[in-house]
């Protein structure tokens, strides 16, 4: 996964990402499972 840009806000983040090997659904699943 490549992160092209990010913006950290007080309550959420914005990411511009891409991947040549992973599917979008797999990337989104990983973000939803990860908790700080």
Secondary structure as UniProt FT lines:
FT   STRAND          2..8
FT   STRAND          13..18
FT   HELIX           24..33
//
